[in-house]
Amino acid sequence: VLHNGAVTDHDDQGLTLARIRSAEERLAGIAHRTPVLTSATLDAEVDGTVLLKAEMFQRGGSFKFRGAYSRMTLLDLAERDRGVVAYSSGNHGGAVALAARLMGIPAVVVVPATGSAAKLAAIAGYGAQLHTYDPATERREEVAAAIAAERNLTIIRPFDDYDIMAGQGTVGVELAGQAGPDGLDQVLVPVGGGGLASGVATAIKALLPDTAVIGVEPAAADDTRQSRLAGHRVTIPPPVTIADGLLAEQPGELTFAVTSRLLDDVVTVSEEAIADAMRFCFARLKIVAEPSAAVPLAALRSGVVSGSGRRTAVVLSGGNIDPATFAAIVSAPQAATA
Amino acid sequence: VLHNGAVTDHDDQGLTLARIRSAEERLAGIAHRTPVLTSATLDAEVDGTVLLKAEMFQRGGSFKFRGAYSRMTLLDLAERDRGVVAYSSGNHGGAVALAARLMGIPAVVVVPATGSAAKLAAIAGYGAQLHTYDPATERREEVAAAIAAERNLTIIRPFDDYDIMAGQGTVGVELAGQAGPDGLDQVLVPVGGGGLASGVATAIKALLPDTAVIGVEPAAADDTRQSRLAGHRVTIPPPVTIADGLLAEQPGELTFAVTSRLLDDVVTVSEEAIADAMRFCFARLKIVAEPSAAVPLAALRSGVVSGSGRRTAVVLSGGNIDPATFAAIVSAPQAATA
C-alpha cells in the first residue's frame, strides 16, 4: 500500500540502502549530521585510529530521533490528524514526542509507572501525553495496541519496523562519508532491539563492503548473541544492566533477520567496562555518554575487540542520563583522572 | 631581540592581529580547531542565535594549550634544552606540561601543596616535574622565579605575556571565520588574568570591528570589573568561587591595558548561575563544561547580557573538572532534567 508515494512498512523490499537514502532525504535540514570526534589519547590507548560518531549531539540527545521522525513523515494527513502512540520510557519515547511536536501531531507515550521521573518529565516536556502502565501486570505492547485501536492512532514501534531501521541507518550513511578515503576496518555498534545495528550494518555493507560491523551488548543483556548462537530468536530473563537502552529480552523479528545476515560478530562487555568507558568520555573527551552509548567503546577499550593497527568507528548512541545516576558513575573511586 | 626569526615578548609591538596570526601558524596541525556548537533549545531560550566555541575539545581540555604551546615554540634550542617552569595548579600547568612533552622539553610546574589531587595527577601524567609550595607562606611567582634563576629555566607565564595572549587570541581568529557571512553581534568571554579576553578581543576587533566583546567574571572574583571602574589595576581579597580558573586577585599589567581598551563591557554572574549553566551543558548539550567555562554562558542564560534578536558567540573555555565536584554540581536538586 502506498500513501503519498511513500513506502509503507508492509512491502516486501525490506531494508535497503535506497530505503535508508530515502529516510536521509526526509531528515535533511531537520536531524543533525552529527560530528565524528577523535582523541589522540584514545588512539594511543588502542594503538589504532578511532572515529567516534557522536549521536548524543543528535536532536533529543540520541539517534532515536532519526528513526522516529523519518518514520512519521510517512504518515498521511488523516493519520497525522489522529496522532501516534509509542511505548518506551526512554529515548524512543522522547524522540517520538519531539518529532510529534515538530510535526504538530498529537502523541501518546506509554510509560511504566515505575519509570525515572527525569525521563518521564523529558517526554512530557516535549508535549506528549503520558499513559502509565504497571510493568508487573501489563505488557506495554498490549497497552499501546489497545490505545491505538480505541483512538485510531498509529503505533510507532521502537525498532521492528523497516522505516525505523532505515532512519537509524542514516547514522551508517553519514559515517561512511565521514570515514574519508582510508575507509574503515570495523564499525562497533550497540545492540538492543537491533534497529540501530540493522540500519548501520545495511548502510555500511552497501557503501564499504570490506568493513566489518560488530554488534556489542552488555553481558547481562545478550539476547542477540544468544539468539545468534541458537540460530533463532531466544528470550532471556529481564536483564539487569546500567545500559537502560539495551534491555530487550529478545531481538526483533525483522531486525534479527538483518543482523544475523550482516553483523560479522556480536560480543559482550561487563558492567564495569561500561562505567569505565563513560568515565573516559567524561574525563578525556568531555562528552556525556549514557551507559548504552558507552557499550561499544567499552568493547574497544577493554580489548574485547582489538583496535590495534585498525581504523575503528564507534557509534556513541546517545547522552540522556539522569543526573544522579551520571554523578554516581563518574565519581566512583575507579574514575579516571581529568 | 630575535631568536630564530621569532618575535620575543620584549619588543614593543604589543598584541596585534599579526602576532596572533603568527601564533596560529605555529599551532597549525598541533592544536585543534575546535568546533562551534549550536542548540535549538538554547536559541529558543535566549530568543537569538548562539554559537558555542567548544574549547573543552582542545588538547589538554582547555584553551590554555594554545598559549602555552605557541609561546614555547619561540624558545631557542638552548632554552629548550634547559627547560621551562610554570606556576599553576590548573589548566595552564597542564597545558605547559603537555606542550613540553610534545616538544621534548623538560618542565617544572609549581603547584600548591593544597591542590586537588586529580589536577596535580593530570599535570604529572604529562611528565612534568611537580614542585609544591605552601600557599600560606609562599608566593608562587617567587617560588618559580627562584627555580628559574637556580636552574636557568624559562618562565612560561600564565597570561601576562604578549605571546601567551596571542596564542589564546587564536580562539578569536577561528571564531571570526566560523561565524559565517552574518558575523556576530557580540562575543562573551570569561576573564581571569585576562589572557584569553585580551587575545580574543584583539582578534575580534580586527576582523569583525562592529562586534561587541564582553568580559564575564564571577561576582566573587570581579578584579577586572573593579579595576575598570577604578581606572587602574586594583587587588581584591582572595576570591571564593567554584570557577577555579578565574581566581586572579588582580588583572595582569599587559592584559589590563588591552582589555581596558577593547572590551565593551565587563559583567558578573552569581555562583548559582554558573552551576546552572554547567547543568545546562550536561543535560542539554551533553558536554562537560568546567565552572570557569560556564561563566559567560551563565551571563547569557541569566539575562545579564541579552541575546534577544542577536547572534552571540560564547567561549566555553575548558572542561577540566574533578569528577566528584562535577557530580555534586550536576546532581544538585536544582538540576535541569535531561
Interface residues (C-beta under 8 A of the other chain):
Chain A: P35 L37 A40 M56 F57 R59 G61 A118 K119 A121 A122 G125 R279 F282 A283 R284 L285 K286 I287 V288 G319 N320 I321 D322 P323 A324 F326 A327 A328 V330 S331 A335 T337 A338
Chain B: P35 L37 A40 M56 F57 R59 G61 A118 K119 A121 A122 G125 R279 F282 A283 R284 K286 I287 V288 G319 N320 I321 D322 P323 A324 F326 A327 A328 V330 S331 A335 T337 A338
